[in-house]
Every structure is written in C-alpha cells, then in structure tokens.
Amino acid sequence: MLVIVLSMRALQVTLFKCGGFSLGLYMNHAVVDGVAALKFLNNWCSIARGEGLILPPSPDRSPLRARSPPSPTFHHPEFVKLSDMPANSSFTTTDAVTAQFTGTSAPSKHVFQIFPFTAKELESLKQQALSDPSISKCSTFEVIVAHIWQARSKSVEKASDQSSKLFFAVDFRSKIDPPLPSNYAGNAIVAPLVELQHGDLILNSLSFCVRKIQQAMESVTNDYVRSSIDWWEIYRGVPAIMDGIIAAAWWKIPFEMLDFGWGKPIYAGPVVNDRTEFILLLSNGKHDGGMNVYLALLPEEMAKFETNIKVPSPK
C-alpha cells in the first residue's frame, strides 16, 4: 500500500509504504511547479522500476530571464512589493499582523472539510453557466471555481463594497514565444487576479463569474508573462492574497498514478494543512469525472457553506 501526502507550505510530497519503509521529498515552489514535480516523480518512479528515464529534464532557466532593462508593460495588482509589506510579516503571515495583511496561517478555530462533486453535478453546473448566451463554452475548472467562489462568498460576512479576490495558477509553457520545451524542469506558472466587490460577486449569476475567470485566463499572453517577470526583477514581492483565495487544480496533476514498483497509491492529497486561503481541487481516485474540493472556513461559515455549495437541481 502506498500513500502520498501533499503539504501546502511548499510543494512537499512524502511517500509511505507499509512495513515501515518511507521516502520523503520536499520541493520549493520557486524551483518547480506541479507539472515539473510530476515529471520528476515519474522519472524517479521509472528508474525505481528499472526502466530508466522517461523524459530527460531540461533545467535551463534562460528562456525566462528578465528583459534588459526590465520593463513591465502591465499593471500587476496580483503582486505586493516586498517594500510595501508590513514589518515582521511575510507571505505566511500570522494573526499578529495588521488588518490589511490578515494572516494566512490557519488559526486553530478554522475547520477543514472535503466536498465531493460527481461528474453529473459538474455537468449540471456547466449547463447552468452555458444557459447564458454570453458563454459559448466553459471548462470544468472554470465552472467549479466560479461555483466555489460564489458559495464561499455567500458564507462569509463582508461589506458589499469590500474586495473579494480570486487567484489561480496558469501554466504558461505553451503561451510564451518561443514556447518552453515539454521537459522544462522549473516553475512556469503565473497566478492572474480576478477581483470583484463582494456584493457583485454574490448577487450576479454563475455565468458572470465564469466569464470573469475566463477573461483572467485569456489575459495570460506572452506579453503578460514577460511583464510579470520584469516586475519581479525590479520589485520582488509576494501574491496579494489579502482578502483572497487561491484555487489549485491538483486533480489535473495525477500524483495518484505514481508507481515506484509497489503499486499505485491509495490516496494522493493533503492530510494536514494550515493554509486557509488555499482551495484544492483533488482527484477522487475513481477516474469517473468527479473530484473532491478541500478547503477551510470558520465553523459558523462552514455551516453556511455546506448549504451554499450544493449544486442546484436543473430547472
């Protein structure tokens, strides 16, 4: 039996095998993203099975060098300059920092819960979004994230004019010119920002939120990525996640298929998490078109969320 445990502090994977034998791996997200981590692990598994490398990695970072001189051409509200961060705070701030930089480490009063979605429920959400003529198509990711964002916002007390932020990772390997090689072994993601007023978010339709997410995805072009790299070269910084959430599509990264020669794991996902701003979309292990959603809320918010997250019956 194999269990894969994923941690949220960085890209951490720990592998356990019955009989007391264990393997541990810790990766910094600044070095690799989920796609590169999976390719590394697939190579490792293949070598462990005696089959050699599947795809030799390319660690060359030069394609992602900043321009000379660095020249951001986009406004980047998704970042906070390090110089603008409060004293004694960081990306993983604590409850002690100022109200503007609310802590992202989960206080003990938060509760974590997994919500399963069937393929039928996901399809129902898609049809609901597509009933709006302004939406010609939508992906499973777009519609489930829109649904979760609205349901979570309806469960959290905020002033109607208060900001509500959504971030999600976009793999830009194929979006830049020239594209990165398929065996690129590094971090090739950006996290565009969707920001709405709380009142607008909860009062508008599901399709409205889907379209906002699609617009953010469409904004990730070669020019946007180059501008992001240049911004970081000049300012350094962290994601501006205050008053926001980050949706991560881990179900698209099949850690549950890894096989070191002991067979595939019975579980792939987090066991312990202290990051309240992360919403994880996880494989349900069944490969039937469904998924699991893993997130944290305060107890009174979670009670509301359990109702708000239910997929409405088709009319």
C-alpha positions in Angstrom: 0.0 0.0 0.0 1.3 3.5 -0.9 0.1 6.8 0.5 1.1 10.2 -1.0 0.8 13.1 1.4 1.0 16.6 -0.1 1.7 19.6 2.1 0.7 23.2 1.3 3.8 25.1 2.8 5.6 24.3 -0.4 5.4 21.5 -2.9 6.0 18.7 -0.5 5.4 15.1 -1.2 6.0 12.3 1.3 5.7 8.7 0.3 4.9 5.9 2.8 5.0 2.2 2.2 3.6 -0.4 4.6 6.2 -2.3 6.6 7.9 0.9 8.0 9.8 1.9 4.8 9.3 5.5 3.8 10.5 8.1 1.3 10.4 11.8 1.8 10.6 14.7 -0.7 10.4 18.5 -0.2 10.5 21.0 -3.1 10.4 24.7 -3.0 7.7 26.1 -5.3 10.2 28.8 -6.6 12.2 25.9 -8.1 9.4 23.7 -9.6 5.7 23.8 -10.2 3.3 20.9 -10.1 3.8 19.9 -13.7 7.6 19.7 -13.3 7.3 17.9 -10.0 5.1 15.3 -11.5 7.6 14.7 -14.4 10.4 14.5 -11.9 8.5 11.9 -9.8 7.5 9.9 -13.0 11.2 9.7 -13.9 12.1 8.7 -10.4 9.4 6.0 -10.4 10.6 4.7 -13.8 14.2 4.5 -12.5 13.0 2.7 -9.4 11.2 0.2 -11.5 14.4 -0.4 -13.5 13.0 1.3 -16.7 15.3 4.3 -16.9 14.4 8.0 -17.6 11.1 8.6 -19.4 12.0 12.2 -20.4 15.4 13.8 -19.6 14.7 17.1 -17.8 15.7 20.5 -19.1 16.7 22.8 -16.2 17.7 25.7 -18.4 16.1 28.9 -16.9 17.5 31.3 -19.5 14.2 31.5 -21.6 12.6 33.1 -18.5 15.2 35.8 -18.0 14.0 39.3 -17.4 14.5 41.7 -20.3 17.3 44.2 -20.3 16.3 46.6 -18.9 13.3 45.1 -17.2 10.2 46.9 -18.5 6.8 45.9 -17.1 4.1 46.8 -19.5 1.1 45.7 -17.5 -0.3 46.8 -14.1 0.2 43.9 -11.7 -2.3 44.1 -8.8 -1.8 40.4 -8.2 1.6 41.2 -6.5 2.6 43.1 -3.4 6.0 44.7 -3.4 8.3 43.5 -0.6 8.9 47.1 0.2 5.2 47.6 0.9 4.9 44.6 3.3 4.4 45.4 7.0 7.3 44.9 9.3 7.9 41.4 10.5 5.4 39.9 8.0 5.7 37.5 5.1 3.7 35.5 2.6 2.8 33.2 5.5 1.9 35.9 8.0 0.4 35.4 11.4 -2.7 36.7 13.2 -0.5 39.4 14.8 0.0 41.5 11.6 -2.2 44.4 10.7 -5.7 44.0 9.5 -4.7 44.9 5.9 -2.4 41.9 5.9 -4.6 39.2 7.5 -2.7 36.1 8.5 -2.7 33.2 6.0 -1.6 30.5 8.5 -4.8 28.8 9.8 -5.7 29.6 13.3 -6.9 26.6 15.3 -10.6 27.7 15.1 -10.7 27.0 11.3 -12.0 23.7 10.2 -11.1 21.8 7.0 -13.6 19.7 5.0 -13.7 17.8 1.8 -16.7 18.2 -0.5 -17.2 15.6 -3.3 -18.6 16.5 -6.7 -19.9 13.9 -9.1 -19.5 14.1 -12.9 -23.2 14.7 -13.1 -23.1 17.6 -10.7 -20.2 19.2 -12.6 -22.0 18.8 -15.9 -25.1 20.4 -14.3 -23.0 23.4 -13.3 -21.7 23.7 -16.9 -25.2 23.6 -18.3 -26.2 26.3 -15.9 -23.3 28.5 -17.0 -23.9 27.8 -20.7 -27.6 28.8 -20.4 -26.3 32.4 -20.6 -25.8 33.3 -24.3 -22.6 35.3 -23.4 -20.9 32.0 -22.5 -20.2 29.8 -25.5 -18.0 27.3 -23.7 -16.6 26.6 -20.2 -14.2 24.1 -18.7 -14.8 22.1 -15.6 -12.1 24.1 -13.8 -13.8 27.4 -14.7 -17.3 26.4 -13.6 -16.3 24.7 -10.3 -14.1 27.5 -9.2 -16.8 30.1 -10.0 -19.3 28.0 -8.1 -17.0 27.6 -5.1 -16.0 31.3 -5.1 -19.7 32.4 -5.0 -20.7 29.8 -2.4 -17.8 30.7 -0.2 -18.5 34.4 -0.5 -22.2 33.9 0.4 -20.9 32.1 3.6 -18.5 34.8 4.7 -19.7 38.1 6.3 -18.3 41.1 4.3 -19.4 44.6 3.4 -20.9 44.7 -0.1 -18.2 47.1 -1.3 -15.3 45.0 0.2 -12.9 43.4 -2.2 -13.0 39.7 -2.9 -10.0 38.3 -4.8 -9.5 35.0 -6.6 -6.2 33.7 -7.8 -5.5 30.5 -9.8 -2.4 29.0 -11.4 -2.0 29.2 -15.2 0.7 27.1 -16.9 2.4 29.3 -19.4 4.7 26.8 -21.1 2.8 26.9 -24.4 1.7 30.6 -24.0 5.1 32.3 -24.4 7.1 32.8 -27.6 9.1 30.7 -28.1 7.2 28.0 -26.0 9.1 26.2 -23.3 10.2 22.6 -24.1 7.9 19.9 -22.8 10.6 18.7 -20.5 11.2 22.1 -18.8 12.1 21.4 -15.2 11.1 24.6 -13.4 8.3 26.8 -12.3 6.3 28.1 -15.3 3.1 29.4 -13.7 1.6 32.8 -13.1 -1.5 33.5 -11.0 -3.7 36.1 -12.6 -6.1 38.0 -10.3 -9.9 38.3 -10.5 -11.2 40.9 -8.2 -14.8 41.9 -7.6 -16.8 43.7 -4.9 -18.3 41.2 -2.5 -21.9 42.4 -3.3 -21.4 42.0 -7.1 -19.9 38.5 -6.6 -22.8 37.1 -4.6 -25.6 38.8 -6.5 -24.5 38.0 -10.0 -25.0 34.8 -11.9 -22.7 31.8 -12.1 -22.0 32.6 -15.8 -21.0 36.1 -14.8 -18.3 34.7 -12.5 -17.3 32.1 -15.2 -16.7 34.9 -17.7 -14.6 36.9 -15.3 -12.4 33.8 -14.7 -12.2 33.2 -18.5 -11.1 36.8 -19.0 -8.3 36.4 -16.5 -7.1 33.2 -18.2 -7.2 35.0 -21.6 -5.0 37.8 -20.2 -2.1 35.3 -19.8 -0.3 36.0 -23.0 3.4 36.2 -23.9 3.4 39.9 -23.2 1.8 39.5 -19.8 4.2 36.8 -18.7 7.2 38.8 -19.8 5.8 41.8 -18.0 5.4 39.7 -14.8 9.0 38.5 -15.0 10.2 42.1 -15.4 8.0 43.3 -12.5 9.6 40.6 -10.2 13.1 41.5 -11.4 12.5 45.1 -10.3 10.4 44.9 -7.2 10.3 41.4 -5.9 7.2 40.6 -3.9 4.5 38.1 -3.0 1.0 37.3 -4.2 -1.5 39.9 -3.0 -3.7 37.3 -1.3 -5.1 39.5 1.4 -8.9 39.2 1.3 -8.4 36.5 -1.4 -8.3 32.8 -2.1 -6.2 30.6 -4.4 -7.7 27.8 -6.3 -5.3 25.0 -7.3 -6.3 22.3 -9.8 -4.3 19.4 -8.2 -6.7 16.9 -9.8 -5.1 17.7 -13.1 -1.7 16.6 -11.7 -2.2 12.8 -11.3 0.1 12.1 -8.3 -2.3 9.2 -7.6 -0.9 7.4 -10.7 2.7 7.2 -9.4 4.2 3.7 -9.1 7.6 3.0 -7.6 7.1 -0.6 -8.2 4.9 -1.1 -5.2 1.6 -0.3 -7.0 -0.3 2.9 -7.2 -1.1 4.9 -4.0 -4.5 4.5 -2.3 -4.6 8.3 -1.6 -2.9 11.4 -3.0 -3.6 14.7 -1.3 -3.1 16.7 1.9 -3.5 15.2 5.3 -2.5 18.3 7.4 -3.0 21.8 6.1 -2.6 25.2 7.7 -3.4 27.4 4.7 -6.9 28.8 4.9 -6.5 30.8 1.6 -6.0 27.6 -0.5 -8.8 25.8 -2.1 -7.7 22.5 -3.6 -9.4 20.6 -6.4 -8.4 17.0 -5.8 -8.8 13.7 -7.6 -11.4 11.5 -6.1 -9.3 8.5 -7.0 -12.1 7.0 -9.1 -11.3 8.5 -12.5 -15.1 8.8 -13.1 -15.2 12.5 -14.0 -15.8 13.6 -10.4 -13.5 15.4 -8.0 -13.1 16.5 -4.3 -12.9 20.1 -3.1 -10.8 20.7 0.0 -11.0 24.0 1.9 -11.0 25.7 5.3 -13.5 28.0 6.9 -14.6 29.2 10.4 -17.1 26.8 11.9 -20.1 29.1 11.5 -19.0 29.9 7.9 -18.6 26.2 7.1 -22.1 25.5 8.3 -23.4 28.1 5.7 -21.1 26.8 3.1 -22.4 23.3 3.3 -25.7 24.6 2.1 -24.4 27.2 -0.4 -22.1 24.7 -2.1 -24.9 22.3 -3.0 -25.4 22.1 -6.8 -28.9 23.3 -7.6 -31.2 20.9 -9.4 -31.7 21.6 -13.1 -34.8 23.6 -13.8 
